[in-house]
């Protein structure tokens, strides 16, 4: 395989293994908005990198995850409408 093919495959596999902001935002138990929770989660990570423990490679993967989270959050919109705002469990 060529170097370009290996690089593209490595980036694709890394993106798949990095986790999806939409799933993370719904399962971490934090207070958040009702709609587009994953987008808000990813944008918060990009705006405030000091509050999260990750390296620059993970930050680069967030830029890949933002459009994917947008698509996933659009698919999850009916469920989010039914569920309501995500509130931290006490």
N, CA, C and O atoms as a DFTB+ gen file, in Angstrom:
360 C
 N C O
     1  1       0.835      -1.179       0.000
     2  2       0.000       0.000       0.000
     3  2       0.883       1.246       0.000
     4  3       2.001       1.252       0.515
     5  1       0.342       2.277      -0.588
     6  2       1.091       3.531      -0.636
     7  2       0.996       4.249       0.706
     8  3       0.142       3.937       1.536
     9  1       1.887       5.210       0.900
    10  2       1.880       5.984       2.152
    11  2       0.587       6.771       2.306
    12  3       0.061       6.916       3.410
    13  1       0.091       7.268       1.205
    14  2      -1.139       8.052       1.254
    15  2      -2.310       7.174       1.718
    16  3      -3.126       7.607       2.531
    17  1      -2.387       5.970       1.211
    18  2      -3.450       5.051       1.604
    19  2      -3.348       4.710       3.088
    20  3      -4.361       4.676       3.787
    21  1      -2.144       4.461       3.566
    22  2      -1.932       4.136       4.977
    23  2      -2.303       5.332       5.852
    24  3      -2.916       5.157       6.905
    25  1      -1.941       6.537       5.432
    26  2      -2.255       7.736       6.207
    27  2      -3.759       7.967       6.276
    28  3      -4.286       8.314       7.333
    29  1      -4.447       7.777       5.162
    30  2      -5.894       7.962       5.138
    31  2      -6.573       6.907       6.001
    32  3      -7.509       7.218       6.738
    33  1      -6.113       5.672       5.919
    34  2      -6.684       4.609       6.741
    35  2      -6.437       4.865       8.226
    36  3      -7.329       4.648       9.046
    37  1      -5.244       5.322       8.577
    38  2      -4.929       5.613       9.977
    39  2      -5.803       6.748      10.507
    40  3      -6.285       6.688      11.638
    41  1      -6.005       7.771       9.698
    42  2      -6.859       8.882      10.108
    43  2      -8.306       8.433      10.270
    44  3      -8.979       8.839      11.217
    45  1      -8.779       7.611       9.365
    46  2     -10.146       7.108       9.431
    47  2     -10.353       6.229      10.663
    48  3     -11.358       6.370      11.359
    49  1      -9.428       5.339      10.933
    50  2      -9.524       4.463      12.108
    51  2      -9.430       5.283      13.385
    52  3     -10.147       5.011      14.348
    53  1      -8.566       6.269      13.407
    54  2      -8.448       7.137      14.582
    55  2      -9.735       7.897      14.838
    56  3     -10.148       8.067      15.985
    57  1     -10.366       8.350      13.773
    58  2     -11.633       9.066      13.928
    59  2     -12.714       8.143      14.477
    60  3     -13.533       8.563      15.294
    61  1     -12.721       6.903      14.038
    62  2     -13.709       5.954      14.548
    63  2     -13.465       5.607      16.008
    64  3     -14.416       5.420      16.767
    65  1     -12.207       5.520      16.408
    66  2     -11.875       5.137      17.771
    67  2     -11.885       6.307      18.743
    68  3     -11.828       6.100      19.955
    69  1     -11.956       7.518      18.240
    70  2     -11.869       8.679      19.122
    71  2     -13.124       8.897      19.947
    72  3     -13.069       9.589      20.964
    73  1     -14.218       8.347      19.555
    74  2     -15.476       8.547      20.269
    75  2     -16.279       9.648      19.607
    76  3     -15.728      10.531      18.951
    77  1     -17.545       9.585      19.782
    78  2     -18.441      10.544      19.156
    79  2     -18.945      11.506      20.212
    80  3     -19.402      11.080      21.273
    81  1     -18.867      12.795      19.936
    82  2     -19.328      13.801      20.885
    83  2     -20.797      13.661      21.229
    84  3     -21.211      13.978      22.344
    85  1     -21.581      13.191      20.283
    86  2     -23.014      13.023      20.535
    87  2     -23.266      11.961      21.595
    88  3     -24.112      12.142      22.470
    89  1     -22.544      10.870      21.519
    90  2     -22.714       9.802      22.504
    91  2     -22.117      10.220      23.840
    92  3     -22.728      10.007      24.887
    93  1     -20.929      10.815      23.812
    94  2     -20.282      11.243      25.058
    95  2     -21.140      12.244      25.820
    96  3     -21.292      12.127      27.036
    97  1     -21.692      13.208      25.134
    98  2     -22.485      14.246      25.797
    99  2     -23.743      13.671      26.436
   100  3     -24.205      14.174      27.460
   101  1     -24.292      12.632      25.842
   102  2     -25.517      12.048      26.393
   103  2     -25.236      11.088      27.538
   104  3     -26.138      10.813      28.329
   105  1     -24.032      10.573      27.656
   106  2     -23.741       9.565      28.670
   107  2     -22.890      10.070      29.825
   108  3     -22.739       9.349      30.811
   109  1     -22.328      11.270      29.753
   110  2     -21.464      11.756      30.825
   111  2     -22.241      12.299      32.011
   112  3     -21.655      12.503      33.074
   113  1     -23.521      12.539      31.870
   114  2     -24.342      12.978      32.980
   115  2     -24.181      14.439      33.349
   116  3     -24.415      14.806      34.500
   117  1     -23.790      15.278      32.412
   118  2     -23.654      16.707      32.666
   119  2     -24.930      17.433      32.248
   120  3     -25.693      16.937      31.418
   121  1     -25.154      18.615      32.831
   122  2     -26.261      19.453      32.382
   123  2     -25.968      19.937      30.969
   124  3     -24.840      20.329      30.666
   125  1     -26.965      19.912      30.114
   126  2     -26.744      20.371      28.744
   127  2     -28.072      20.753      28.101
   128  3     -29.142      20.569      28.680
   129  1     -27.973      21.283      26.905
   130  2     -29.146      21.682      26.143
   131  2     -29.908      20.458      25.671
   132  3     -29.429      19.327      25.752
   133  1     -31.106      20.719      25.177
   134  2     -31.912      19.612      24.680
   135  2     -31.453      19.172      23.293
   136  3     -31.306      17.976      23.042
   137  1     -31.230      20.115      22.404
   138  2     -30.909      19.766      21.022
   139  2     -29.432      19.999      20.724
   140  3     -28.805      20.904      21.274
   141  1     -28.897      19.173      19.854
   142  2     -27.510      19.262      19.392
   143  2     -26.529      19.253      20.565
   144  3     -25.637      20.097      20.663
   145  1     -26.718      18.289      21.437
   146  2     -25.887      18.136      22.626
   147  2     -24.441      17.826      22.233
   148  3     -23.509      18.367      22.828
   149  1     -24.252      16.973      21.248
   150  2     -22.905      16.607      20.812
   151  2     -22.152      17.776      20.217
   152  3     -20.952      17.926      20.447
   153  1     -22.844      18.609      19.453
   154  2     -22.206      19.799      18.889
   155  2     -21.746      20.736      19.998
   156  3     -20.624      21.241      19.960
   157  1     -22.597      20.967      20.974
   158  2     -22.229      21.841      22.090
   159  2     -21.051      21.257      22.871
   160  3     -20.157      21.984      23.303
   161  1     -21.065      19.951      23.042
   162  2     -19.990      19.268      23.765
   163  2     -18.651      19.445      23.031
   164  3     -17.641      19.779      23.651
   165  1     -18.648      19.222      21.731
   166  2     -17.420      19.356      20.940
   167  2     -16.930      20.801      20.900
   168  3     -15.733      21.056      21.031
   169  1     -17.839      21.735      20.721
   170  2     -17.447      23.148      20.652
   171  2     -16.888      23.602      22.002
   172  3     -15.935      24.381      22.040
   173  1     -17.463      23.131      23.108
   174  2     -16.920      23.459      24.429
   175  2     -15.498      22.932      24.591
   176  3     -14.645      23.601      25.174
   177  1     -15.249      21.739      24.078
   178  2     -13.891      21.182      24.145
   179  2     -12.914      21.998      23.308
   180  3     -11.765      22.194      23.705
   181  1     -13.365      22.473      22.153
   182  2     -12.492      23.270      21.288
   183  2     -12.234      24.640      21.912
   184  3     -11.109      25.138      21.861
   185  1     -13.263      25.254      22.501
   186  2     -13.110      26.584      23.097
   187  2     -12.258      26.568      24.362
   188  3     -11.527      27.523      24.624
   189  1     -12.341      25.509      25.139
   190  2     -11.657      25.454      26.428
   191  2     -10.822      24.181      26.535
   192  3     -11.190      23.264      27.269
   193  1      -9.704      24.113      25.816
   194  2      -8.919      22.877      25.834
   195  2      -8.240      22.610      27.168
   196  3      -7.871      21.469      27.443
   197  1      -8.063      23.634      28.009
   198  2      -7.409      23.427      29.288
   199  2      -8.243      22.644      30.276
   200  3      -7.703      22.072      31.222
   201  1      -9.550      22.608      30.075
   202  2     -10.428      21.905      31.007
   203  2     -10.502      20.408      30.710
   204  3     -11.118      19.662      31.470
   205  1      -9.899      19.969      29.643
   206  2      -9.969      18.569      29.253
   207  2      -8.557      18.012      29.098
   208  3      -7.626      18.733      28.739
   209  1      -8.419      16.750      29.369
   210  2      -7.116      16.102      29.297
   211  2      -6.985      15.383      27.953
   212  3      -7.364      14.219      27.831
   213  1      -6.460      16.061      26.968
   214  2      -6.203      15.443      25.673
   215  2      -5.070      16.190      24.985
   216  3      -4.707      17.297      25.382
   217  1      -4.525      15.579      23.962
   218  2      -3.396      16.186      23.257
   219  2      -3.865      16.845      21.959
   220  3      -5.058      16.854      21.652
   221  1      -2.919      17.393      21.206
   222  2      -3.263      18.115      19.981
   223  2      -3.852      17.212      18.908
   224  3      -4.640      17.667      18.079
   225  1      -3.477      15.932      18.916
   226  2      -4.054      15.005      17.947
   227  2      -5.550      14.841      18.209
   228  3      -6.350      14.808      17.274
   229  1      -5.919      14.738      19.478
   230  2      -7.339      14.639      19.809
   231  2      -8.090      15.906      19.446
   232  3      -9.247      15.848      19.029
   233  1      -7.439      17.055      19.603
   234  2      -8.052      18.316      19.207
   235  2      -8.318      18.331      17.701
   236  3      -9.360      18.810      17.253
   237  1      -7.375      17.808      16.930
   238  2      -7.574      17.727      15.481
   239  2      -8.739      16.799      15.146
   240  3      -9.490      17.057      14.206
   241  1      -8.888      15.720      15.912
   242  2     -10.000      14.802      15.665
   243  2     -11.347      15.442      16.000
   244  3     -12.375      15.063      15.439
   245  1     -11.339      16.407      16.910
   246  2     -12.593      17.110      17.213
   247  2     -13.115      17.846      15.989
   248  3     -14.325      17.911      15.771
   249  1     -12.215      18.398      15.191
   250  2     -12.658      19.091      13.980
   251  2     -13.284      18.122      12.984
   252  3     -14.133      18.512      12.183
   253  1     -12.868      16.872      13.034
   254  2     -13.506      15.845      12.202
   255  2     -14.837      15.443      12.822
   256  3     -15.801      15.174      12.105
   257  1     -14.896      15.400      14.156
   258  2     -16.087      14.928      14.851
   259  2     -17.231      15.934      14.834
   260  3     -18.391      15.538      14.945
   261  1     -16.938      17.218      14.699
   262  2     -18.011      18.234      14.730
   263  2     -19.044      17.990      13.627
   264  3     -20.235      17.958      13.937
   265  1     -18.657      17.816      12.351
   266  2     -19.704      17.548      11.352
   267  2     -20.392      16.203      11.560
   268  3     -21.581      16.067      11.275
   269  1     -19.657      15.210      12.052
   270  2     -20.282      13.912      12.317
   271  2     -21.272      14.026      13.471
   272  3     -22.332      13.401      13.440
   273  1     -20.939      14.812      14.483
   274  2     -21.865      15.034      15.592
   275  2     -23.099      15.794      15.133
   276  3     -24.203      15.552      15.622
   277  1     -22.911      16.711      14.196
   278  2     -24.056      17.437      13.643
   279  2     -25.038      16.465      12.991
   280  3     -26.247      16.566      13.200
   281  1     -24.520      15.534      12.209
   282  2     -25.378      14.538      11.547
   283  2     -26.040      13.642      12.591
   284  3     -27.243      13.392      12.523
   285  1     -25.258      13.159      13.557
   286  2     -25.812      12.280      14.586
   287  2     -26.862      13.009      15.424
   288  3     -27.908      12.440      15.734
   289  1     -26.592      14.251      15.788
   290  2     -27.557      15.011      16.585
   291  2     -28.845      15.272      15.810
   292  3     -29.925      15.321      16.399
   293  1     -28.738      15.438      14.507
   294  2     -29.939      15.606      13.682
   295  2     -30.769      14.327      13.679
   296  3     -31.998      14.377      13.729
   297  1     -30.094      13.185      13.619
   298  2     -30.804      11.906      13.670
   299  2     -31.439      11.705      15.046
   300  3     -32.546      11.174      15.143
   301  1     -30.743      12.128      16.120
   302  2     -31.239      11.958      17.480
   303  2     -32.270      13.011      17.885
   304  3     -32.801      12.927      18.993
   305  1     -32.574      13.985      17.054
   306  2     -33.467      15.088      17.419
   307  2     -34.842      14.614      17.914
   308  3     -35.326      15.168      18.901
   309  1     -35.497      13.630      17.296
   310  2     -36.790      13.183      17.838
   311  2     -36.661      12.590      19.247
   312  3     -37.523      12.817      20.096
   313  1     -35.607      11.848      19.490
   314  2     -35.375      11.301      20.834
   315  2     -35.112      12.422      21.827
   316  3     -35.613      12.377      22.951
   317  1     -34.339      13.422      21.437
   318  2     -34.055      14.552      22.319
   319  2     -35.326      15.340      22.627
   320  3     -35.492      15.839      23.740
   321  1     -36.212      15.453      21.659
   322  2     -37.483      16.136      21.893
   323  2     -38.295      15.394      22.954
   324  3     -38.894      16.015      23.831
   325  1     -38.310      14.078      22.870
   326  2     -39.054      13.262      23.825
   327  2     -38.384      13.285      25.196
   328  3     -39.066      13.380      26.216
   329  1     -37.070      13.200      25.227
   330  2     -36.318      13.093      26.476
   331  2     -36.304      14.398      27.249
   332  3     -36.440      14.382      28.473
   333  1     -36.144      15.524      26.573
   334  2     -36.027      16.809      27.245
   335  2     -34.574      17.125      27.576
   336  3     -33.676      16.399      27.150
   337  1     -34.329      18.193      28.326
   338  2     -32.935      18.580      28.652
   339  2     -32.239      17.501      29.476
   340  3     -32.858      16.824      30.298
   341  1     -30.951      17.360      29.237
   342  2     -30.145      16.402      29.990
   343  2     -29.671      17.097      31.265
   344  3     -28.964      18.102      31.208
   345  1     -30.063      16.558      32.401
   346  2     -29.709      17.145      33.705
   347  2     -28.814      16.180      34.466
   348  3     -28.942      14.961      34.362
   349  1     -27.908      16.765      35.232
   350  2     -27.000      15.975      36.043
   351  2     -27.792      15.272      37.147
   352  3     -28.603      15.893      37.833
   353  1     -27.549      13.985      37.307
   354  2     -28.212      13.235      38.371
   355  2     -27.578      13.564      39.709
   356  3     -26.353      13.566      39.835
   357  1     -28.395      13.840      40.699
   358  2     -27.863      14.188      42.020
   359  2     -27.610      12.981      42.878
   360  3     -27.162      13.115      44.017
